């Protein structure tokens, strides 16, 4: 009897695209690190652009803009922490 992932129409699409996808033989597990680095770079760019929209670099209002990001902007605290932790 054939498995469900090969007979069910929706699961067959996911199986063909993700599980049984043929890959070149020269790809090793180290390619995952490059993919993760690319994901971190994209995250840094997107969160940096979002933070730059709300940040004021004036010496008298810089701290106020950071507290504004953390307290008033929707999920600003999360975006700020993602940006800070992604850089380290």
Secondary structure, 3 states (H helix, E strand, C coil): CCCHHHHCHHHHHHHHHHHCCCCCCCCCCCHHHHHHHHHHHHHHHHHHHHHHHHCCCCCCCHHHHHHHHHHCCCCHHHHHHHHHHHCC
